[in-house]
Amino acid sequence: MMRVPVNEPLITDAAKAYVTQALETGWISSAGPFIEQFEEAYAKFIGVKHAIFVTSGTSALHTSLRALDIGPGDEVIVPDFTMIASPFSVMYTGATPVFVDIDPETLNIDAALIESKITSRTKAIMPVHIYGLPCDMDPIMEIAERHNLAVVEDAAEVHGATYKGKKCGSIGTINAFSFYGNKIITTGEGGMVTTDDDALAARARWLKDLAHSPQKRFKHDELGYNYRPTNMQAAIGLGQLESIDMLLKRKRSMAALYNERLSDIQGLTLPVTKDYCENVYWMYAVMVKNGRDDLCKTLKERGVDTREFFLPCHSQPAINMQMNEAFPVTEEVSGRGFYLPSGLAITDEQIIYVCETLTDVMHNG
Ligand SMILES: *Cc1c(COP(=O)(O)O)cnc(C)c1O
């Protein structure tokens, strides 16, 4: 029996060489030349003026929201179907996440439902590009403009994905990426804030380093954070980024192989793409009508590791908000979906094994 982990990262040779260099030169803390190099290369890659390297995607979201001065009493619109870091980052600021249901096909926030959730306290919209597929950003940007709201893209799952030719993470006011181990570019743990706004960039940079007063070090006028990652992480990120075209090409060919081998299975919904964007297929996410949990258990017994979809945010015990509201699409999708092994180290043979196993289990039980 073949064993296929749900995510096995691919560490490039350049990443290994640079991290060794960081270690051998003794630049192991958050000072060191790779940080600036990685930030500059990442800003160029995304097509923004500023990129600020931080410790995680979660801290990138938190820093972005704090840079916008979002805090207690404010509201931020967040999709109900997302990784918990999206609403948690809002809650860290003291603001309230206000959840919106998603589109059943794209699994991204349903822009048509946003306006009914806007109040006098709303300060920002946080669209989350789910599993590699960019949100339809034009309607979201238009609503934000009309109501004078900031937009914080949660681009943790879409390094290199484009919307109408623009990279995700370059469209919103100030945006966040994650470089966690299972993301398309990884630094082990890490994140990036991206923006074209000079003042927001300066504020983000200041907040991530404990908000030392620019006039007087060790004087602090606002609450800051230590969100400084190390030179070693930047070295890994820079090395990964040099291979980004190859990594994205591989992601697409993995999805093409899955599509080809799975399109005939009755009752299995495959991921979609849209004319307005380029999907990077961070995770190959599928849905079944029923029996998801048993299916995933059987797959696991046969060596195929999968992950179930996120739970609806509003129903998380740690959040427990808007319980009297209905989020029917998120609730349904959340119980039907899972993703197949999608790490960049996967081989075609492994993908074929996954497809054959899934076909067999779905057809023959
Ligand atoms: C991974 C992820 C995050 C959080 O990133 P960390 O680096 O793990 O903190 C946030 N939002 C989404 C949508 C993610 O997938």
The ligand as an SDF file (V2000), in Angstrom:
LIG
                    3D

 15 15  0  0  0  0  0  0  0  0999 V2000
   -2.8980   29.4560    6.8130 C   0  0  0  0  0  0  0  0  0  0  0  0
   -3.9380   30.5130    6.8710 C   0  0  0  0  0  0  0  0  0  0  0  0
   -3.8590   31.5920    7.7680 C   0  0  0  0  0  0  0  0  0  0  0  0
   -2.8990   31.6720    8.9150 C   0  0  0  0  0  0  0  0  0  0  0  0
   -1.5810   31.5460    8.6250 O   0  0  0  0  0  0  0  0  0  0  0  0
   -0.5420   31.0870    9.7670 P   0  0  0  0  0  0  0  0  0  0  0  0
    0.7670   31.3590    9.1010 O   0  0  0  0  0  0  0  0  0  0  0  0
   -0.7850   29.6440   10.0100 O   0  0  0  0  0  0  0  0  0  0  0  0
   -0.7600   31.9360   10.9450 O   0  0  0  0  0  0  0  0  0  0  0  0
   -4.8090   32.5970    7.6670 C   0  0  0  0  0  0  0  0  0  0  0  0
   -5.7940   32.5480    6.7720 N   0  0  0  0  0  0  0  0  0  0  0  0
   -5.9250   31.5070    5.9130 C   0  0  0  0  0  0  0  0  0  0  0  0
   -7.0430   31.5370    4.9370 C   0  0  0  0  0  0  0  0  0  0  0  0
   -5.0140   30.4490    5.9470 C   0  0  0  0  0  0  0  0  0  0  0  0
   -5.1660   29.4190    5.1180 O   0  0  0  0  0  0  0  0  0  0  0  0
  1  2  1  0
  2  3  1  0
  2 14  2  0
  3  4  1  0
  3 10  2  0
  4  5  1  0
  5  6  1  0
  6  7  2  0
  6  8  1  0
  6  9  1  0
 10 11  1  0
 11 12  2  0
 12 13  1  0
 12 14  1  0
 14 15  1  0
M  END
$$$$
